[in-house]
Amino acid sequence: MGLRGLYQGATPALIANIAENAVLFMSYGFCQDVLRRITGMDQAVELSDLQKACSGSLASIFSSLALCPTELVKCRLQAMHEMEASGKIPSGQKSSVWSVVRTVLRKDGPLGFYQGLTTTVVREVPGYFCFFGAYELCRTTFAQHLSTDKDGIGTTVIS
């Protein structure tokens, strides 16, 4: 397979990652505003690192809606591959992304792509809490160490 084999399957993974992150970061700001409203904070007030971690965690619920269909197709393809390798299904069957998509649509309709949504959310919520929490905590630490604000990290002023 060579170099081409190294990147086989990268396109669906890339599309899934782009969709997930687009929804995640689009809803991150929205979730920050929701958190401010719920807690009665002024919209201009900066959230703490913990509050931003909670906002990121909440945003992951929305990104799970974009991620779940691609995860379902990926898992089904992996299961089919394993079943074929173990001899549980005939090895001559050609399984592709589109064959899995057609099967899900035929058997379960469009909502069939959201089988496993609960487990996806259960995985993503704590994961993105840790992701955004660590990110914001690092920004705070670097800003204190460099005696600047968070937005000043990484910028260089040449005098």
DSSP file (Angstrom, degrees, kcal/mol; ACC not computed):
  #  RESIDUE AA STRUCTURE BP1 BP2  ACC     N-H-->O    O-->H-N    N-H-->O    O-->H-N    TCO  KAPPA ALPHA  PHI   PSI    X-CA   Y-CA   Z-CA
    1    1 A M    >>        0   0    0      0, 0.0     4,-0.9     0, 0.0     3,-0.6   0.000 360.0 360.0 360.0 -35.6    0.0    0.0    0.0
    2    2 A G  H 3>  -     0   0    0      1,-0.2     4,-1.0     2,-0.2     3,-0.4  -0.236 360.0 -18.4  68.7-151.0    2.9    2.4    0.6
    3    3 A L  H 3> S+     0   0    0      1,-0.2     4,-0.8     2,-0.2     3,-0.5   0.851 135.8  58.2 -62.1 -37.1    2.4    6.0    1.4
    4    4 A R  H X4 S+     0   0    0     -3,-0.6     3,-0.8     1,-0.2     4,-0.3   0.879 101.8  55.2 -61.7 -38.5   -1.1    6.0    0.1
    5    5 A G  H >< S+     0   0    0     -4,-0.9     3,-0.8    -3,-0.4    -1,-0.2   0.782  97.2  64.9 -65.7 -27.5   -2.1    3.3    2.5
    6    6 A L  H 3< S+     0   0    0     -4,-1.0    -1,-0.2    -3,-0.5    -2,-0.2   0.833 109.6  37.6 -63.3 -32.3   -0.9    5.5    5.4
    7    7 A Y  T X< S+     0   0    0     -4,-0.8     3,-2.2    -3,-0.8     4,-0.3   0.297  83.0 132.0-104.2   8.2   -3.6    8.1    4.6
    8    8 A Q  T <  S+     0   0    0     -3,-0.8    -3,-0.1     1,-0.3    -4,-0.0  -0.425  78.8  16.5 -63.5 131.3   -6.4    5.7    3.7
    9    9 A G  T 3> S+     0   0    0     -2,-0.2     4,-1.2     4,-0.0    -1,-0.3   0.473  91.5 117.2  84.9   3.0   -9.5    6.6    5.5
   10   10 A A  H <>  +     0   0    0     -3,-2.2     4,-2.7     1,-0.2     5,-0.2   0.839  64.4  62.5 -72.9 -31.7   -8.2   10.1    6.3
   11   11 A T  H  > S+     0   0    0     -4,-0.3     4,-2.6     2,-0.2     5,-0.2   0.947 105.3  42.9 -63.2 -50.9  -10.8   12.0    4.4
   12   12 A P  H  > S+     0   0    0      0, 0.0     4,-2.4     0, 0.0    -1,-0.2   0.903 116.2  49.9 -61.8 -37.3  -13.9   10.8    6.4
   13   13 A A  H  X S+     0   0    0     -4,-1.2     4,-2.4     2,-0.2    -2,-0.2   0.899 111.3  48.8 -65.6 -39.8  -11.9   11.4    9.6
   14   14 A L  H  X S+     0   0    0     -4,-2.7     4,-2.5     2,-0.2    -1,-0.2   0.915 111.4  48.9 -65.8 -43.8  -10.9   14.8    8.5
   15   15 A I  H  X S+     0   0    0     -4,-2.6     4,-2.4     2,-0.2     5,-0.2   0.921 112.6  48.6 -61.7 -44.2  -14.5   15.8    7.5
   16   16 A A  H  X S+     0   0    0     -4,-2.4     4,-2.7    -5,-0.2    -2,-0.2   0.911 112.4  48.5 -61.9 -42.7  -15.8   14.5   10.9
   17   17 A N  H  X S+     0   0    0     -4,-2.4     4,-2.5     2,-0.2     5,-0.2   0.890 111.3  49.5 -67.0 -39.7  -13.1   16.4   12.8
   18   18 A I  H  X S+     0   0    0     -4,-2.5     4,-2.4     2,-0.2    -2,-0.2   0.937 113.9  45.6 -63.5 -46.7  -13.8   19.6   10.9
   19   19 A A  H  X S+     0   0    0     -4,-2.4     4,-2.2     2,-0.2     5,-0.2   0.931 113.8  49.1 -62.8 -46.1  -17.5   19.3   11.5
   20   20 A E  H  X S+     0   0    0     -4,-2.7     4,-2.5     1,-0.2    -2,-0.2   0.939 115.3  42.6 -60.0 -48.6  -17.1   18.5   15.2
   21   21 A N  H  X S+     0   0    0     -4,-2.5     4,-2.6     2,-0.2     5,-0.3   0.839 110.6  55.9 -71.3 -32.8  -14.7   21.4   15.9
   22   22 A A  H  X S+     0   0    0     -4,-2.4     4,-1.7    -5,-0.2    -1,-0.2   0.945 114.5  39.7 -62.1 -46.9  -16.7   23.9   13.9
   23   23 A V  H  X S+     0   0    0     -4,-2.2     4,-2.4    -5,-0.2    -2,-0.2   0.898 114.7  54.6 -68.6 -40.4  -19.8   23.1   16.0
   24   24 A L  H  X S+     0   0    0     -4,-2.5     4,-1.2    -5,-0.2    -2,-0.2   0.950 114.6  37.3 -58.9 -52.5  -17.7   22.9   19.2
   25   25 A F  H  X S+     0   0    0     -4,-2.6     4,-0.9     2,-0.2    -1,-0.2   0.794 114.6  55.5 -76.8 -26.6  -16.1   26.3   18.9
   26   26 A M  H  X S+     0   0    0     -4,-1.7     4,-0.8    -5,-0.3    -1,-0.2   0.917 115.2  39.2 -65.9 -42.5  -19.2   28.0   17.4
   27   27 A S  H  X S+     0   0    0     -4,-2.4     4,-2.8     1,-0.2    -2,-0.2   0.645  99.3  77.9 -84.0 -14.1  -21.2   26.8   20.5
   28   28 A Y  H  X S+     0   0    0     -4,-1.2     4,-1.8     2,-0.2    -1,-0.2   0.938  98.3  42.7 -59.7 -49.1  -18.4   27.5   23.0
   29   29 A G  H  X S+     0   0    0     -4,-0.9     4,-2.0     2,-0.2    -1,-0.2   0.898 114.0  52.2 -64.2 -40.7  -19.1   31.2   23.0
   30   30 A F  H  X S+     0   0    0     -4,-0.8     4,-2.3     1,-0.2    -2,-0.2   0.917 109.2  49.8 -59.9 -44.6  -22.9   30.6   23.1
   31   31 A C  H  X S+     0   0    0     -4,-2.8     4,-2.4     1,-0.2    -1,-0.2   0.827 107.1  55.0 -66.9 -32.1  -22.4   28.3   26.1
   32   32 A Q  H  X S+     0   0    0     -4,-1.8     4,-2.1     2,-0.2    -1,-0.2   0.920 109.3  47.4 -64.3 -42.8  -20.3   31.0   27.8
   33   33 A D  H  X S+     0   0    0     -4,-2.0     4,-2.3     2,-0.2    -2,-0.2   0.901 111.2  51.1 -64.1 -40.8  -23.2   33.4   27.4
   34   34 A V  H  X S+     0   0    0     -4,-2.3     4,-2.8     1,-0.2     5,-0.2   0.920 109.2  50.8 -61.8 -44.4  -25.7   30.9   28.7
   35   35 A L  H  X S+     0   0    0     -4,-2.4     4,-2.1     1,-0.2     6,-0.3   0.893 109.4  51.0 -61.4 -40.3  -23.5   30.3   31.8
   36   36 A R  H  X>S+     0   0    0     -4,-2.1     5,-2.5     2,-0.2     4,-0.6   0.925 112.2  46.7 -62.6 -44.1  -23.3   34.0   32.4
   37   37 A R  H ><5S+     0   0    0     -4,-2.3     3,-0.8     3,-0.2    -2,-0.2   0.922 111.8  50.3 -63.3 -44.6  -27.2   34.3   32.2
   38   38 A I  H 3<5S+     0   0    0     -4,-2.8    -1,-0.2     1,-0.3    -2,-0.2   0.888 115.9  41.7 -61.8 -39.9  -27.7   31.3   34.4
   39   39 A T  H 3<5S-     0   0    0     -4,-2.1    -1,-0.3    -5,-0.2    -2,-0.2   0.469 113.0-117.3 -88.7  -1.2  -25.4   32.6   37.1
   40   40 A G  T <<5 +     0   0    0     -3,-0.8    -3,-0.2    -4,-0.6     2,-0.2   0.710  61.4 151.8  75.5  20.5  -26.7   36.2   36.8
   41   41 A M      < -     0   0    0     -5,-2.5    -1,-0.2    -6,-0.3     2,-0.1  -0.510  53.0-102.1 -82.9 152.7  -23.3   37.6   35.6
   42   42 A D    >   -     0   0    0     -2,-0.2     3,-1.6     1,-0.1    -1,-0.1  -0.476  30.3-121.2 -68.1 144.7  -23.0   40.6   33.4
   43   43 A Q  T 3  S+     0   0    0      1,-0.3    -1,-0.1    -2,-0.1    -7,-0.1   0.723 111.1  56.4 -63.1 -21.6  -22.3   39.6   29.7
   44   44 A A  T 3  S+     0   0    0      2,-0.1    -1,-0.3     0, 0.0     2,-0.2   0.597  82.4 107.8 -86.0 -11.1  -19.0   41.7   29.8
   45   45 A V  S <  S-     0   0    0     -3,-1.6     2,-0.3     1,-0.1    -4,-0.0  -0.466  73.5-121.5 -73.2 135.7  -17.6   39.8   32.8
   46   46 A E        -     0   0    0     -2,-0.2     2,-0.1     1,-0.1    -1,-0.1  -0.594  27.8-126.8 -75.5 132.9  -14.7   37.5   32.1
   47   47 A L        -     0   0    0     -2,-0.3    -1,-0.1     1,-0.1     2,-0.0  -0.439  22.5-110.7 -77.7 153.7  -15.4   33.9   33.2
   48   48 A S     >  -     0   0    0     -2,-0.1     4,-2.3     1,-0.1     5,-0.2  -0.288  33.1-102.8 -73.9 168.4  -13.1   32.0   35.4
   49   49 A D  H  > S+     0   0    0      1,-0.2     4,-2.1     2,-0.2    87,-0.2   0.894 124.3  50.9 -60.5 -39.5  -11.1   29.0   34.1
   50   50 A L  H  > S+     0   0    0      2,-0.2     4,-2.1     1,-0.2    -1,-0.2   0.899 109.3  49.8 -65.4 -41.3  -13.5   26.6   35.8
   51   51 A Q  H  > S+     0   0    0      1,-0.2     4,-2.1     2,-0.2    -1,-0.2   0.871 110.4  50.4 -66.2 -36.1  -16.5   28.4   34.2
   52   52 A K  H  X S+     0   0    0     -4,-2.3     4,-2.4     2,-0.2    -2,-0.2   0.870 108.1  53.1 -68.9 -35.8  -14.8   28.2   30.8
   53   53 A A  H  X S+     0   0    0     -4,-2.1     4,-2.1     2,-0.2    -2,-0.2   0.906 109.6  48.8 -62.9 -41.1  -14.2   24.5   31.3
   54   54 A C  H  X S+     0   0    0     -4,-2.1     4,-2.4     2,-0.2    -2,-0.2   0.886 110.0  51.6 -65.1 -38.7  -17.9   24.1   32.1
   55   55 A S  H  X S+     0   0    0     -4,-2.1     4,-2.4     2,-0.2    -2,-0.2   0.909 110.6  48.0 -64.2 -42.4  -18.8   26.0   29.0
   56   56 A G  H  X S+     0   0    0     -4,-2.4     4,-1.3     2,-0.2    -2,-0.2   0.878 110.6  52.2 -64.3 -38.1  -16.6   23.8   26.8
   57   57 A S  H  < S+     0   0    0     -4,-2.1     4,-0.5     1,-0.2     3,-0.3   0.916 111.1  46.4 -63.7 -44.4  -18.1   20.8   28.4
   58   58 A L  H >X S+     0   0    0     -4,-2.4     3,-1.2     1,-0.2     4,-0.7   0.878 108.4  56.5 -65.1 -38.8  -21.6   22.0   27.6
   59   59 A A  H >X S+     0   0    0     -4,-2.4     4,-1.9     1,-0.3     3,-0.5   0.794  94.3  68.4 -63.7 -27.7  -20.5   22.9   24.0
   60   60 A S  H 3X S+     0   0    0     -4,-1.3     4,-1.7    -3,-0.3    -1,-0.3   0.755  88.9  64.2 -66.6 -22.2  -19.4   19.3   23.5
   61   61 A I  H <> S+     0   0    0     -3,-1.2     4,-0.8    -4,-0.5    -1,-0.2   0.917 105.8  44.5 -64.1 -41.7  -23.1   18.2   23.7
   62   62 A F  H XX S+     0   0    0     -4,-0.7     4,-0.8    -3,-0.5     3,-0.7   0.899 111.7  51.7 -68.5 -41.0  -23.7   20.2   20.5
   63   63 A S  H >X S+     0   0    0     -4,-1.9     4,-2.0     1,-0.2     3,-0.5   0.809 100.1  64.5 -67.7 -26.6  -20.5   18.9   18.8
   64   64 A S  H 3X S+     0   0    0     -4,-1.7     4,-2.9     1,-0.2    -1,-0.2   0.829  94.6  60.4 -62.9 -30.8  -21.6   15.3   19.6
   65   65 A L  H << S+     0   0    0     -4,-0.8    -1,-0.2    -3,-0.7    -2,-0.2   0.836 110.2  40.7 -65.3 -31.9  -24.6   15.9   17.3
   66   66 A A  H << S+     0   0    0     -4,-0.8     4,-0.5    -3,-0.5    -2,-0.2   0.811 120.1  44.8 -81.6 -32.0  -22.2   16.5   14.5
   67   67 A L  H  X S+     0   0    0     -4,-2.0     4,-2.2     1,-0.2     3,-0.4   0.837  94.8  74.5 -81.9 -35.5  -19.8   13.7   15.5
   68   68 A C  H  X S+     0   0    0     -4,-2.9     4,-2.5     1,-0.2     5,-0.2   0.852  92.4  51.9 -55.2 -46.0  -22.3   10.9   16.2
   69   69 A P  H  > S+     0   0    0      0, 0.0     4,-2.0     0, 0.0    -1,-0.2   0.913 113.5  44.3 -60.2 -40.5  -23.2   10.0   12.6
   70   70 A T  H  > S+     0   0    0     -4,-0.5     4,-2.5    -3,-0.4    -2,-0.2   0.871 112.3  52.7 -71.6 -34.5  -19.6    9.6   11.5
   71   71 A E  H  X S+     0   0    0     -4,-2.2     4,-2.8     2,-0.2     5,-0.2   0.901 107.9  52.1 -63.8 -40.6  -18.7    7.7   14.7
   72   72 A L  H  X S+     0   0    0     -4,-2.5     4,-2.3    41,-0.3    -2,-0.2   0.942 111.8  44.9 -61.4 -47.9  -21.6    5.3   14.0
   73   73 A V  H  X S+     0   0    0     -4,-2.0     4,-2.4     2,-0.2    -2,-0.2   0.921 114.2  49.9 -63.1 -44.3  -20.4    4.6   10.4
   74   74 A K  H  X S+     0   0    0     -4,-2.5     4,-2.5     1,-0.2    -2,-0.2   0.931 111.9  47.2 -60.2 -47.1  -16.8    4.3   11.6
   75   75 A C  H  X S+     0   0    0     -4,-2.8     4,-2.5     1,-0.2    -1,-0.2   0.892 111.6  50.6 -64.5 -39.4  -17.7    1.8   14.3
   76   76 A R  H  X S+     0   0    0     -4,-2.3     4,-2.5    -5,-0.2    -1,-0.2   0.915 111.3  48.2 -64.6 -41.7  -19.8   -0.3   12.0
   77   77 A L  H  X S+     0   0    0     -4,-2.4     4,-2.3     2,-0.2    -2,-0.2   0.911 112.3  49.0 -64.3 -42.0  -17.0   -0.5    9.4
   78   78 A Q  H  X S+     0   0    0     -4,-2.5     4,-2.4     2,-0.2    -2,-0.2   0.911 111.8  49.0 -63.7 -41.9  -14.5   -1.5   12.1
   79   79 A A  H  X S+     0   0    0     -4,-2.5     4,-2.6     2,-0.2    -2,-0.2   0.904 111.0  50.0 -64.7 -41.0  -16.9   -4.1   13.5
   80   80 A M  H  X S+     0   0    0     -4,-2.5     4,-2.2     2,-0.2    -1,-0.2   0.902 110.5  50.3 -63.5 -40.4  -17.5   -5.5    9.9
   81   81 A H  H  X S+     0   0    0     -4,-2.3     4,-2.4     2,-0.2    -2,-0.2   0.923 112.4  46.5 -63.3 -44.8  -13.7   -5.6    9.4
   82   82 A E  H  X S+     0   0    0     -4,-2.4     4,-2.0     2,-0.2     6,-0.2   0.895 112.1  50.3 -65.1 -40.7  -13.2   -7.5   12.6
   83   83 A M  H  <>S+     0   0    0     -4,-2.6     5,-2.2     1,-0.2     6,-1.1   0.883 111.7  48.7 -66.0 -37.7  -16.0   -9.9   11.9
   84   84 A E  H ><5S+     0   0    0     -4,-2.2     3,-0.9     4,-0.2    -2,-0.2   0.913 110.8  50.3 -66.0 -42.7  -14.6  -10.6    8.5
   85   85 A A  H 3<5S+     0   0    0     -4,-2.4    -2,-0.2     1,-0.2    -1,-0.2   0.827 111.9  47.8 -65.9 -32.0  -11.1  -11.2    9.9
   86   86 A S  T 3<5S-     0   0    0     -4,-2.0    -1,-0.2    -5,-0.1    -2,-0.2   0.471 115.5-114.9 -89.0  -1.1  -12.5  -13.6   12.5
   87   87 A G  T < 5S+     0   0    0     -3,-0.9    -3,-0.2    -4,-0.4    -4,-0.1   0.595  80.9 123.7  82.1  10.8  -14.5  -15.5    9.9
   88   88 A K  S   <S+     0   0    0     -5,-2.2    -4,-0.2    -6,-0.2    -5,-0.1   0.736  79.6  27.9 -77.9 -22.4  -17.9  -14.6   11.3
   89   89 A I  S    S-     0   0    0     -6,-1.1    -2,-0.2    -9,-0.1    -1,-0.1  -0.963 104.8 -85.8-131.4 154.1  -19.0  -13.1    8.0
   90   90 A P    >   -     0   0    0      0, 0.0     3,-1.0     0, 0.0    -2,-0.1  -0.281  30.8-137.6 -59.9 140.7  -17.8  -14.0    4.5
   91   91 A S  T 3  S+     0   0    0      1,-0.2    -7,-0.1    -7,-0.1    -6,-0.0   0.592  94.1  72.0 -78.1  -9.7  -14.6  -12.2    3.5
   92   92 A G  T 3  S+     0   0    0      2,-0.1    -1,-0.2    -8,-0.0     2,-0.2   0.635  70.1 107.6 -80.8 -12.5  -15.9  -11.5   -0.1
   93   93 A Q    <   -     0   0    0     -3,-1.0     2,-0.8     1,-0.1    -4,-0.0  -0.476  65.8-139.8 -70.4 130.7  -18.4   -8.9    1.0
   94   94 A K        -     0   0    0     -2,-0.2     2,-0.5     5,-0.0    -1,-0.1  -0.816  19.9-169.9 -92.8 113.4  -17.4   -5.4    0.1
   95   95 A S        +     0   0    0     -2,-0.8     2,-0.3   -18,-0.1     3,-0.0  -0.896  12.7 165.4-105.7 132.4  -18.2   -3.0    2.9
   96   96 A S     >  -     0   0    0     -2,-0.5     4,-2.0     1,-0.1     5,-0.2  -0.862  51.7-100.4-135.5 170.1  -17.8    0.8    2.3
   97   97 A V  H  > S+     0   0    0     -2,-0.3     4,-2.5     1,-0.2     5,-0.1   0.924 123.1  49.4 -55.6 -45.9  -18.9    4.0    3.9
   98   98 A W  H  > S+     0   0    0      1,-0.2     4,-2.6     2,-0.2    -1,-0.2   0.834 107.0  53.7 -69.8 -32.2  -21.8    4.3    1.4
   99   99 A S  H  > S+     0   0    0      2,-0.2     4,-2.0     1,-0.2    -1,-0.2   0.896 111.3  46.4 -68.2 -37.2  -23.0    0.7    2.0
  100  100 A V  H  X S+     0   0    0     -4,-2.0     4,-2.5     2,-0.2    -2,-0.2   0.922 112.3  50.6 -67.6 -43.7  -23.2    1.4    5.7
  101  101 A V  H  X S+     0   0    0     -4,-2.5     4,-2.5     1,-0.2     5,-0.2   0.934 111.6  47.8 -58.7 -47.5  -24.9    4.7    5.2
  102  102 A R  H  X S+     0   0    0     -4,-2.6     4,-2.6     1,-0.2    -1,-0.2   0.908 111.5  50.6 -60.7 -42.3  -27.5    3.1    2.9
  103  103 A T  H  X S+     0   0    0     -4,-2.0     4,-2.6     2,-0.2     5,-0.3   0.918 111.3  47.3 -63.6 -44.0  -28.1    0.3    5.4
  104  104 A V  H  X>S+     0   0    0     -4,-2.5     4,-2.9     1,-0.2     5,-0.9   0.936 114.3  47.1 -63.2 -46.1  -28.7    2.7    8.3
  105  105 A L  H  X5S+     0   0    0     -4,-2.5     4,-1.0     3,-0.2    -2,-0.2   0.908 115.0  46.2 -62.2 -42.0  -31.0    4.8    6.2
  106  106 A R  H  <5S+     0   0    0     -4,-2.6    -2,-0.2    -5,-0.2    -1,-0.2   0.919 122.7  33.4 -67.7 -44.4  -33.0    1.8    5.0
  107  107 A K  H  <5S+     0   0    0     -4,-2.6    -2,-0.2    -5,-0.2    -3,-0.2   0.884 138.4  11.0 -81.3 -40.3  -33.3    0.1    8.3
  108  108 A D  H  <5S-     0   0    0     -4,-2.9     3,-0.3    -5,-0.3    -3,-0.2   0.501  92.0-132.1-122.7  -7.5  -33.6    3.0   10.8
  109  109 A G    ><< -     0   0    0     -4,-1.0     3,-1.7    -5,-0.9     4,-0.3  -0.188  56.2 -44.1  76.5-177.3  -34.1    6.2    8.8
  110  110 A P  G >  S+     0   0    0      0, 0.0     3,-1.5     0, 0.0    -1,-0.2   0.829 136.2  59.9 -58.5 -34.9  -32.1    9.4    9.4
  111  111 A L  G >  S+     0   0    0     -3,-0.3     3,-1.8     1,-0.3    -2,-0.2   0.675  85.9  79.7 -69.6 -13.8  -32.4    9.2   13.1
  112  112 A G  G X  S+     0   0    0     -3,-1.7     3,-1.4     1,-0.3    -1,-0.3   0.756  79.2  68.6 -61.6 -24.1  -30.6    5.9   13.0
  113  113 A F  G <  S+     0   0    0     -3,-1.5   -41,-0.3    -4,-0.3    -1,-0.3   0.611  91.5  62.3 -70.8 -10.5  -27.4    7.8   12.6
  114  114 A Y  G X   +     0   0    0     -3,-1.8     3,-1.8    -4,-0.1     2,-0.4   0.205  67.8 126.0-103.2  15.7  -27.8    9.0   16.2
  115  115 A Q  T <  S+     0   0    0     -3,-1.4   -43,-0.0     1,-0.3    -3,-0.0  -0.601  78.7  27.7 -66.6 130.0  -27.6    5.5   17.8
  116  116 A G  T 3> S+     0   0    0     -2,-0.4     4,-2.1   -45,-0.0    -1,-0.3   0.525  80.5 128.4  92.7   6.0  -24.9    5.8   20.4
  117  117 A L  H <> S+     0   0    0     -3,-1.8     4,-2.8     1,-0.2     5,-0.2   0.911  71.3  53.8 -60.8 -41.7  -25.5    9.5   20.9
  118  118 A T  H  > S+     0   0    0     -4,-0.3     4,-2.6     1,-0.2    -1,-0.2   0.928 110.7  44.7 -60.2 -45.6  -25.7    9.0   24.7
  119  119 A T  H  > S+     0   0    0      2,-0.2     4,-1.7     1,-0.2    -1,-0.2   0.853 111.7  53.6 -69.0 -32.3  -22.4    7.2   24.9
  120  120 A T  H  X S+     0   0    0     -4,-2.1     4,-2.7     2,-0.2    -2,-0.2   0.935 111.5  45.5 -64.6 -44.9  -20.8    9.8   22.6
  121  121 A V  H  X S+     0   0    0     -4,-2.8     4,-2.8     1,-0.2    -2,-0.2   0.910 110.0  54.5 -63.4 -42.8  -22.0   12.6   24.9
  122  122 A V  H  < S+     0   0    0     -4,-2.6    -1,-0.2    -5,-0.2    -2,-0.2   0.843 114.4  41.7 -61.3 -33.3  -20.8   10.7   28.0
  123  123 A R  H  X S+     0   0    0     -4,-1.7     4,-1.1    -5,-0.2    -2,-0.2   0.897 118.0  44.7 -77.5 -42.4  -17.4   10.5   26.4
  124  124 A E  H  X S+     0   0    0     -4,-2.7     4,-3.1     2,-0.2     5,-0.3   0.869 102.0  63.5 -74.9 -38.7  -17.2   14.0   25.1
  125  125 A V  H  X S+     0   0    0     -4,-2.8     4,-1.5     1,-0.2    -1,-0.2   0.940 111.7  34.0 -58.2 -54.5  -18.5   16.0   28.1
  126  126 A P  H  > S+     0   0    0      0, 0.0     4,-2.2     0, 0.0    -1,-0.2   0.871 117.2  57.2 -69.3 -31.8  -15.7   15.1   30.6
  127  127 A G  H  X S+     0   0    0     -4,-1.1     4,-2.2     1,-0.2    -2,-0.2   0.931 110.8  40.9 -62.3 -45.7  -13.2   15.1   27.8
  128  128 A Y  H  X S+     0   0    0     -4,-3.1     4,-2.6     2,-0.2     5,-0.3   0.752 109.0  60.3 -77.9 -22.9  -13.9   18.6   26.7
  129  129 A F  H  X S+     0   0    0     -4,-1.5     4,-2.3    -5,-0.3    -1,-0.2   0.950 111.4  41.4 -61.4 -47.3  -14.2   19.8   30.4
  130  130 A C  H  X S+     0   0    0     -4,-2.2     4,-2.8     2,-0.2     5,-0.3   0.899 115.2  51.8 -65.6 -41.6  -10.5   18.6   30.8
  131  131 A F  H  X S+     0   0    0     -4,-2.2     4,-2.3     2,-0.2    -2,-0.2   0.967 116.9  36.3 -60.7 -55.9   -9.5   20.0   27.4
  132  132 A F  H  X S+     0   0    0     -4,-2.6     4,-2.6   -79,-0.2     5,-0.2   0.865 117.5  53.5 -69.4 -34.8  -10.9   23.5   27.9
  133  133 A G  H  X S+     0   0    0     -4,-2.3     4,-2.4    -5,-0.3    -2,-0.2   0.937 112.1  43.5 -63.2 -46.8   -9.9   23.5   31.6
  134  134 A A  H  X S+     0   0    0     -4,-2.8     4,-2.5     2,-0.2     5,-0.2   0.902 114.0  51.9 -65.2 -40.9   -6.3   22.6   30.9
  135  135 A Y  H  X S+     0   0    0     -4,-2.3     4,-2.2    -5,-0.3    -2,-0.2   0.948 114.2  41.6 -60.1 -50.3   -6.2   25.1   28.0
  136  136 A E  H  X S+     0   0    0     -4,-2.6     4,-2.4     2,-0.2    -2,-0.2   0.878 113.6  52.7 -68.3 -37.6   -7.5   28.0   30.2
  137  137 A L  H  X S+     0   0    0     -4,-2.4     4,-2.5    -5,-0.2    -1,-0.2   0.910 110.3  48.5 -63.9 -41.6   -5.4   27.0   33.2
  138  138 A C  H  X S+     0   0    0     -4,-2.5     4,-2.9     2,-0.2     5,-0.3   0.911 110.5  51.2 -63.9 -42.0   -2.2   27.0   31.0
  139  139 A R  H  X S+     0   0    0     -4,-2.2     4,-2.5     2,-0.2    -2,-0.2   0.919 111.6  47.5 -61.0 -43.1   -3.1   30.4   29.5
  140  140 A T  H  X S+     0   0    0     -4,-2.4     4,-2.3     2,-0.2    -2,-0.2   0.928 113.3  48.0 -63.2 -45.4   -3.6   31.8   33.1
  141  141 A T  H  X S+     0   0    0     -4,-2.5     4,-2.5     1,-0.2    -2,-0.2   0.927 114.0  45.7 -62.6 -46.6   -0.3   30.3   34.2
  142  142 A F  H  X S+     0   0    0     -4,-2.9     4,-2.5     1,-0.2    -1,-0.2   0.901 111.5  52.6 -64.6 -40.3    1.7   31.6   31.2
  143  143 A A  H  <>S+     0   0    0     -4,-2.5     5,-2.6    -5,-0.3     4,-0.4   0.912 111.8  45.7 -62.5 -42.2    0.1   35.0   31.5
  144  144 A Q  H ><5S+     0   0    0     -4,-2.3     3,-0.8     3,-0.2    -2,-0.2   0.919 113.7  49.5 -65.2 -43.2    1.1   35.3   35.2
  145  145 A H  H 3<5S+     0   0    0     -4,-2.5    -2,-0.2     1,-0.2    -1,-0.2   0.870 116.8  40.8 -64.2 -36.6    4.6   34.0   34.4
  146  146 A L  T 3<5S-     0   0    0     -4,-2.5    -1,-0.2    -5,-0.2    -2,-0.2   0.403 108.6-124.2 -92.3   1.8    5.0   36.5   31.6
  147  147 A S  T < 5S+     0   0    0     -3,-0.8     2,-0.3    -4,-0.4    -3,-0.2   0.932  74.8 104.4  53.5  51.3    3.3   39.4   33.5
  148  148 A T  S   <S-     0   0    0     -5,-2.6    -1,-0.2    -6,-0.1     2,-0.2  -0.835  75.4 -91.2-142.2 179.0    0.7   40.0   30.8
  149  149 A D    >   -     0   0    0     -2,-0.3     3,-1.5    -3,-0.1     4,-0.4  -0.492  46.7 -97.8 -91.3 172.2   -2.9   39.2   30.2
  150  150 A K  G >  S+     0   0    0      1,-0.3     3,-1.0     2,-0.2    -1,-0.1   0.838 123.5  54.8 -60.1 -34.2   -4.1   36.1   28.4
  151  151 A D  G 3  S+     0   0    0      1,-0.2    -1,-0.3     3,-0.0     4,-0.0   0.673 100.9  61.2 -74.6 -14.9   -4.4   37.8   25.1
  152  152 A G  G X  S+     0   0    0     -3,-1.5     3,-1.3     2,-0.1     2,-0.3   0.497  75.6 114.2 -88.7  -4.1   -0.8   39.0   25.3
  153  153 A I  T <  S+     0   0    0     -3,-1.0     3,-0.1    -4,-0.4   -10,-0.1  -0.495  83.7  11.7 -69.7 130.6    0.6   35.5   25.4
  154  154 A G  T 3  S+     0   0    0      1,-0.3     2,-0.4    -2,-0.3    -1,-0.2   0.334  97.2 117.4  88.9  -8.4    2.7   34.7   22.3
  155  155 A T    <   -     0   0    0     -3,-1.3     2,-0.5     2,-0.0    -1,-0.3  -0.762  49.5-155.2 -94.6 141.4    2.9   38.2   21.0
  156  156 A T        -     0   0    0     -2,-0.4     2,-0.6    -3,-0.1    -3,-0.0  -0.952   3.5-155.3-118.3 130.7    6.2   39.9   20.7
  157  157 A V        -     0   0    0     -2,-0.5     2,-0.6     2,-0.0    -2,-0.0  -0.921   8.7-155.3-106.2 121.0    6.8   43.6   20.8
  158  158 A I              0   0    0     -2,-0.6    -2,-0.0     1,-0.1     0, 0.0  -0.841 360.0 360.0 -97.1 122.2   10.0   44.7   19.1
  159  159 A S              0   0    0     -2,-0.6    -1,-0.1     0, 0.0    -2,-0.0   0.440 360.0 360.0-108.3 360.0   11.2   48.0   20.4
